[in-house]
Amino acid sequence: MLRHSMLTAALLLAALASSAAGLKLRSAHDSEAEKQTVAQLERLLQANDLSRWTITHDIVVDETEIPHSHPVLTLHTRHLRDDELLLSTYVHEQMHWFLAAHPEQTAAAKTALRRLFPKIPVGFPEGSDGADGNYEHLLVVYLEYRADQRLMGELKAREVMQFWADDHYRWIYRQVLREPEKVGAVVKANGLIPGP
């Protein structure tokens, strides 16, 4: 009973901390896995300063959905036991919001990337469903990698990126791992670095 009360108190404190930061975290179906993932994310948000990578404050955990950014940032329960992968997924989806908030710079950056990478594989598992989405994902994945490096350190960030490179958007993650400076130059030239 004491252990249950301590867990409830810890969850309440985490919920208050995320509410204080202006975040609205919720589960879609109130399943146990979703509630645990919400608690995990709240803990991660409390332990890490993610303000420079948090654009939208409305977040839902839905075990039936693939993570996506719009219209509501949606995460799943797949990484319930892996803080780094959940954190990286959170940042990835937030970076879509960041790019959406900077449409002119994003469009210019995608044009520059088309010149650098005229042939990008389209479709799962190498890329997204269309060429335009692939160019956006090159930007998102680069920003995700930069954030992961700051949040986790270089070694862990590289491990996380390598996991993704074997999982989905494989060509995109491998490209960013192989030549981060190439994509980074485009990101920097177009002023697409979040935060101060």
Secondary structure, DSSP 8 states (H G I E B T S, - for coil): -HHHHHHHHHHHHHHHHHHHTT-EEEESS--HHHHHHHHHHHHHHHHS--GGG----EEEE-TTS--B-SSSEEE-STTTT-HHHHHHHHHHHHHHHHHHT-HHHHHHHHHHHHHH-S----STTTS-SSHHHHHHHHHHHHHHHHHHHHHH-HHHHHHHHHHHHTTSSHHHHHHHHH-HHHHHHHHHHTT-----
